[in-house]
Amino acid sequence: DWKEKRRRKLDRGRGPATVTVAHETTSNAPYYARFIIRAGQTVNEVFAQILALLPPEGGQIVFMEGVYEYDGDIIIDRDNVSIKGQGEGTKFVLKAGTTSSTGGITASGKSGLEISDLAMNGQREQQNEEYFHDGVYLINCRNSKISGLKVYNFLNRGARLQGCEEVEVLSSTLNDNNNNLYAEDCENLTVTGNNARKSRADCIFFTKTNNSIITNNFCNQTVYQQYMWINGIRLLGCNSVTVSDNVCSENSGNGILVEALNPFTPDEEMCLDLIISGNQCNSNYYHHGMKIFKAKRATITNNTCCFNGGEQSYEGNGIDLDSSDDCSIQNNTLTDNLSYGISISGRKNLVTNNDCQNNGVNGIYNGGQNTKLDPGNRT
């Protein structure tokens, strides 16, 4: 019939490796799609059927504009699968009152995945806080990409990466989740150009994640929770991570927080070889522009950390370098903070050519050993 002819025309040139998907009642012209999700069906209950239309080596699934409900994991069970929408008009919505924890779009042990160009709404206000909901959850995946997503209002994480390598998170809006992006035990991640604001736990949180890049993200305006101070970017037990050119301002905790896994960790378990450069960490209300705790060989340059520590705060430094060794703090602007421009403890740190004027207590507090305060600091 004409509908089948139209569908074949749309798929012409794509081959069997592309499947178009539409919703029966919320998509325009759904019968042009190769697979139609019927009214009352959830994505997770039919997703295996959609994947079965792809060849074993993978392919592309394109969701047309429409609203697609789900209430369980949407599981990618093979390598080299791309799930794409048509921008914010393609909306995956977690059903209100979902009675189980869910990882959302989920894969384990896969490679060559891409999830892009769609929106996901976790409907936080209509969920039971007994359950944990993520937007995207990748476990032990490799060589994959998350891009152009809008993921918001999830009770747990907007995007969650566990044990992954060579994964990119690019140009996405990850707002109003607990952690907007959480990564654990990962290697070689690239997190670039994301809007990750207004989280209820640390905006971007890396734990035990190494050899990675966090750059050009907005990680600001975290939501204060009672007795919890929420950070823009947090690195816990990470090595060889570059954090550059991010906006980490107006958070209830620190703009950027770096810390060892254990506050009593021996020197050989400190956070090693970090580069923290070009970030804006201003007006973080309860704590510091940056707090670096138990790091070694960190290079901290060309950051702007001003106006940190508010009226109800007991501390607020531009940079708080705590129990850290062999670090370099150079060419930063650290003015108008509640306490100090720079507070230092640790051994053999270099502090030079920083602007530390107009802070509430003093420009620099040096409680370290063998600190090298070179000329050029302005206090």
Wavefront OBJ file of the C-alpha trace (Angstrom):
o trace
v 0.000 0.000 0.000
v 1.008 3.685 -0.119
v 2.284 3.661 3.448
v 4.676 0.816 2.727
v 5.841 2.495 -0.475
v 6.484 5.724 1.435
v 8.420 3.871 4.109
v 10.592 2.169 1.478
v 11.236 5.523 -0.134
v 12.377 7.041 3.171
v 14.703 4.098 3.798
v 16.086 4.069 0.246
v 19.853 4.359 0.286
v 20.091 3.632 3.975
v 20.162 -0.128 3.669
v 19.210 -2.626 6.364
v 21.578 -0.923 8.857
v 19.107 1.943 9.504
v 15.780 1.535 11.295
v 13.394 4.469 11.651
v 11.087 4.433 14.677
v 7.964 6.489 15.377
v 5.233 6.589 17.995
v 1.716 5.826 16.851
v 0.060 8.831 18.519
v 2.813 11.360 19.307
v 4.849 11.358 16.072
v 3.839 13.181 12.915
v 3.196 10.770 10.022
v 4.250 7.682 12.055
v 3.425 5.224 9.263
v 6.452 6.388 7.324
v 8.641 4.674 9.933
v 9.905 1.128 9.721
v 8.875 0.352 13.314
v 5.888 1.928 15.073
v 5.580 1.945 18.851
v 1.886 1.565 19.610
v -0.069 3.618 22.125
v 0.434 2.126 25.600
v 3.737 0.437 24.720
v 6.992 1.487 26.359
v 10.323 1.745 24.565
v 11.952 -0.823 26.830
v 9.356 -3.523 26.093
v 9.815 -3.291 22.309
v 13.461 -2.267 22.020
v 14.684 -5.841 21.502
v 12.364 -6.057 18.484
v 13.800 -2.834 17.092
v 17.384 -4.070 17.563
v 16.464 -7.337 15.820
v 15.857 -5.340 12.619
v 19.551 -4.419 12.532
v 22.209 -6.788 11.220
v 24.392 -8.490 13.829
v 27.213 -6.035 13.164
v 25.046 -3.125 14.307
v 23.597 -0.062 12.634
v 21.571 3.079 13.235
v 18.211 3.518 14.974
v 16.570 6.858 14.296
v 13.661 7.915 16.519
v 11.392 10.416 14.825
v 9.972 13.356 16.747
v 7.515 12.234 19.385
v 7.135 11.331 23.047
v 8.342 7.847 24.005
v 7.634 6.546 27.508
v 9.746 3.916 29.236
v 9.789 2.308 32.688
v 12.822 0.019 32.539
v 16.246 -0.351 30.971
v 16.548 0.257 27.235
v 19.317 -2.275 26.644
v 21.770 -2.096 23.728
v 22.869 -5.697 23.298
v 25.430 -5.433 20.489
v 28.378 -3.347 19.296
v 28.311 -0.496 16.799
v 24.783 0.738 17.465
v 23.830 4.372 17.040
v 20.643 5.694 18.667
v 19.672 9.075 17.300
v 16.738 11.396 17.671
v 15.694 14.510 15.818
v 16.714 16.972 18.502
v 14.611 17.967 21.493
v 11.472 16.983 19.603
v 12.418 13.350 20.293
v 11.572 12.927 23.984
v 12.146 9.846 26.115
v 10.094 10.213 29.294
v 10.431 7.981 32.359
v 6.904 7.047 33.364
v 5.648 8.666 36.540
v 5.762 6.341 39.538
v 8.232 3.872 37.981
v 8.580 1.148 40.626
v 12.148 0.021 39.977
v 15.576 1.508 39.543
v 16.565 2.002 35.916
v 19.684 2.968 34.005
v 17.727 4.391 31.064
v 19.613 3.775 27.816
v 21.995 1.071 29.009
v 24.834 -1.042 27.636
v 27.415 -3.332 29.185
v 30.682 -4.420 27.595
v 29.920 -2.891 24.181
v 31.952 -0.738 21.813
v 31.266 1.674 19.001
v 28.069 3.090 20.503
v 26.620 6.520 19.851
v 23.654 8.093 21.646
v 22.750 11.513 20.297
v 20.254 14.228 19.526
v 17.354 13.452 21.829
v 15.874 14.567 25.154
v 15.298 12.488 28.296
v 13.078 13.574 31.198
v 13.291 11.644 34.475
v 10.204 13.347 35.986
v 11.907 13.610 39.373
v 8.895 15.151 41.116
v 6.694 12.214 40.152
v 9.065 9.413 41.238
v 9.557 7.519 44.467
v 12.939 8.457 45.958
v 13.372 4.834 47.025
v 14.508 4.082 43.442
v 17.518 5.314 41.476
v 17.120 6.491 37.902
v 19.849 7.357 35.389
v 19.372 8.804 31.930
v 22.247 6.925 30.244
v 24.300 4.170 31.909
v 27.319 2.618 30.177
v 29.265 -0.166 31.899
v 32.657 -1.346 30.612
v 32.012 0.206 27.201
v 34.702 1.341 24.771
v 35.095 3.802 21.911
v 31.663 5.341 22.285
v 30.046 8.765 22.204
v 27.239 10.641 23.927
v 26.438 13.907 22.168
v 23.703 16.453 21.729
v 21.513 15.052 24.504
v 19.241 16.946 26.861
v 18.956 14.883 30.059
v 17.168 16.394 33.022
v 15.186 15.766 36.215
v 16.623 12.351 37.086
v 16.767 11.129 40.677
v 20.261 9.758 40.195
v 22.659 10.598 37.350
v 22.040 12.245 34.017
v 24.835 10.166 32.461
v 26.763 7.442 34.290
v 29.962 5.769 33.088
v 31.457 2.805 34.925
v 34.650 1.052 33.879
v 34.586 2.732 30.454
v 37.449 3.685 28.138
v 37.670 6.118 25.233
v 34.182 7.557 25.737
v 33.280 11.097 24.708
v 30.510 13.208 26.267
v 30.026 16.189 24.010
v 27.763 19.225 23.608
v 24.980 17.912 25.840
v 22.685 19.621 28.320
v 22.714 17.658 31.588
v 20.742 19.740 34.068
v 18.738 19.282 37.275
v 19.875 15.733 38.014
v 21.677 14.526 41.130
v 25.089 14.147 39.474
v 24.766 15.486 35.961
v 27.727 13.305 34.898
v 29.303 10.566 37.015
v 32.330 8.479 36.007
v 33.971 5.709 38.050
v 36.989 3.522 37.243
v 37.268 4.973 33.744
v 40.181 5.803 31.444
v 40.631 8.266 28.598
v 37.332 10.114 28.808
v 36.718 13.377 26.967
v 34.023 15.637 28.423
v 33.687 18.780 26.341
v 31.220 21.570 25.744
v 28.435 20.419 28.049
v 25.940 22.495 29.999
v 25.879 20.663 33.358
v 24.136 23.062 35.723
v 21.822 23.055 38.748
v 22.669 19.590 40.050
v 21.681 18.309 43.494
v 24.999 16.491 43.901
v 28.383 17.323 42.345
v 27.801 18.488 38.758
v 30.623 16.481 37.161
v 32.024 13.816 39.481
v 35.002 11.625 38.519
v 36.171 8.957 40.936
v 39.182 6.724 40.232
v 39.177 7.979 36.651
v 42.478 8.709 34.910
v 44.042 10.136 31.732
v 40.968 12.194 30.929
v 39.921 15.688 29.850
v 37.175 17.941 31.231
v 37.043 21.140 29.208
v 34.708 23.978 28.233
v 31.787 22.880 30.398
v 29.337 24.907 32.475
v 29.293 23.357 35.976
v 27.583 26.029 38.016
v 24.577 26.936 40.156
v 24.444 23.678 42.112
v 21.382 23.374 44.339
v 22.144 23.560 48.070
v 20.942 20.535 50.042
v 20.744 20.662 53.823
v 24.229 20.108 55.311
v 25.577 19.258 51.853
v 27.823 21.591 49.877
v 27.679 20.718 46.205
v 30.709 21.198 43.951
v 30.915 22.155 40.294
v 33.624 19.597 39.383
v 34.895 16.949 41.784
v 37.835 14.609 41.253
v 38.210 11.833 43.828
v 41.311 9.661 43.584
v 42.078 10.660 39.971
v 45.405 10.934 38.137
v 46.507 12.663 34.929
v 43.291 14.608 34.399
v 43.151 17.971 32.635
v 40.434 20.368 33.844
v 40.458 23.450 31.647
v 38.317 26.391 30.586
v 35.248 25.410 32.591
v 32.815 27.760 34.321
v 32.404 26.515 37.913
v 30.721 29.470 39.595
v 27.817 30.122 41.960
v 27.934 26.667 43.507
v 27.018 25.931 47.104
v 30.354 24.147 47.666
v 33.655 24.534 45.830
v 33.950 25.453 42.199
v 36.466 22.617 41.741
v 37.318 20.013 44.406
v 40.242 17.577 44.095
v 40.829 15.035 46.853
v 42.503 11.713 47.529
v 40.310 8.686 48.107
v 41.189 8.657 51.783
v 42.094 11.775 53.781
v 44.706 9.706 55.615
v 46.157 8.237 52.430
v 49.949 7.827 52.248
v 51.896 10.034 49.883
v 52.062 7.397 47.139
v 48.262 7.459 46.882
v 47.900 11.188 46.300
v 46.207 12.547 43.158
v 48.999 12.859 40.597
v 49.822 15.022 37.586
v 46.718 17.163 37.267
v 46.445 20.207 35.009
v 43.880 22.785 36.148
v 43.927 25.763 33.837
v 41.779 28.593 32.537
v 38.755 27.894 34.721
v 36.363 30.490 36.133
v 35.498 29.638 39.752
v 33.738 32.696 41.131
v 31.109 33.380 43.791
v 30.999 29.856 45.200
v 29.019 30.543 48.299
v 30.085 28.264 51.159
v 33.631 27.274 50.216
v 36.497 27.969 47.835
v 37.040 28.658 44.194
v 39.224 25.540 44.198
v 40.194 23.120 46.933
v 43.081 20.784 46.106
v 43.568 18.189 48.855
v 46.337 15.590 48.767
v 47.649 16.211 45.249
v 51.167 15.934 43.858
v 52.603 17.666 40.783
v 49.426 19.610 40.024
v 49.807 22.554 37.648
v 47.282 25.293 38.463
v 47.496 28.205 36.031
v 45.500 31.041 34.506
v 42.362 30.486 36.580
v 40.056 33.193 37.894
v 38.771 32.525 41.436
v 37.107 35.615 42.914
v 34.351 36.507 45.390
v 34.279 33.045 47.008
v 32.787 32.562 50.475
v 29.480 34.201 51.393
v 28.029 35.818 54.505
v 27.162 32.442 56.093
v 30.496 30.844 55.174
v 33.385 30.439 57.639
v 35.980 30.131 54.858
v 36.417 31.161 51.291
v 39.768 31.159 49.512
v 40.460 31.612 45.854
v 42.679 28.495 45.840
v 42.997 26.269 48.900
v 46.001 23.974 48.434
v 45.870 21.505 51.318
v 48.463 18.808 52.164
v 49.750 18.843 48.591
v 53.315 18.615 47.302
v 55.346 19.807 44.309
v 52.485 21.830 42.861
v 52.749 24.974 40.764
v 50.302 27.889 41.194
v 51.003 30.565 38.600
v 49.303 33.418 36.772
v 45.939 33.161 38.519
v 43.537 35.976 39.429
v 42.410 35.419 43.041
v 40.803 38.583 44.344
v 37.939 39.613 46.626
v 37.563 36.284 48.427
v 36.293 35.999 51.999
v 39.602 34.761 53.438
v 42.761 34.412 51.301
v 43.626 34.528 47.658
v 45.778 31.418 48.211
v 46.089 29.201 51.270
v 48.964 26.703 51.179
v 49.936 23.631 53.135
v 52.210 20.848 51.960
v 55.775 20.705 50.687
v 57.844 22.268 47.905
v 55.077 24.177 46.166
v 55.799 27.019 43.741
v 53.559 30.105 43.941
v 54.346 32.939 41.551
v 52.833 35.800 39.574
v 49.327 35.572 41.040
v 46.993 38.512 41.658
v 45.843 38.080 45.278
v 44.575 41.560 46.106
v 41.564 42.708 48.125
v 40.911 39.452 49.987
v 39.226 39.534 53.390
v 42.154 38.313 55.554
v 45.263 38.476 53.367
v 46.556 37.724 49.909
v 48.511 34.548 50.689
v 48.654 32.247 53.712
v 51.755 30.066 53.651
v 51.517 27.143 56.052
v 53.654 24.870 53.891
v 57.213 23.632 54.028
v 59.812 24.908 51.553
v 57.238 26.894 49.630
v 58.816 28.957 46.903
v 57.046 32.325 46.821
v 58.674 33.891 43.803
v 58.439 37.593 43.109
v 55.431 38.661 41.123
v 52.614 37.768 43.511
v 50.462 40.863 44.109
v 48.902 41.012 47.534
l 1 2 3 4 5 6 7 8 9 10 11 12 13 14 15 16 17 18 19 20 21 22 23 24 25 26 27 28 29 30 31 32 33 34 35 36 37 38 39 40 41 42 43 44 45 46 47 48 49 50 51 52 53 54 55 56 57 58 59 60 61 62 63 64 65 66 67 68 69 70 71 72 73 74 75 76 77 78 79 80 81 82 83 84 85 86 87 88 89 90 91 92 93 94 95 96 97 98 99 100 101 102 103 104 105 106 107 108 109 110 111 112 113 114 115 116 117 118 119 120 121 122 123 124 125 126 127 128 129 130 131 132 133 134 135 136 137 138 139 140 141 142 143 144 145 146 147 148 149 150 151 152 153 154 155 156 157 158 159 160 161 162 163 164 165 166 167 168 169 170 171 172 173 174 175 176 177 178 179 180 181 182 183 184 185 186 187 188 189 190 191 192 193 194 195 196 197 198 199 200 201 202 203 204 205 206 207 208 209 210 211 212 213 214 215 216 217 218 219 220 221 222 223 224 225 226 227 228 229 230 231 232 233 234 235 236 237 238 239 240 241 242 243 244 245 246 247 248 249 250 251 252 253 254 255 256 257 258 259 260 261 262 263 264 265 266 267 268 269 270 271 272 273 274 275 276 277 278 279 280 281 282 283 284 285 286 287 288 289 290 291 292 293 294 295 296 297 298 299 300 301 302 303 304 305 306 307 308 309 310 311 312 313 314 315 316 317 318 319 320 321 322 323 324 325 326 327 328 329 330 331 332 333 334 335 336 337 338 339 340 341 342 343 344 345 346 347 348 349 350 351 352 353 354 355 356 357 358 359 360 361 362 363 364 365 366 367 368 369 370 371 372 373 374 375 376 377 378 379
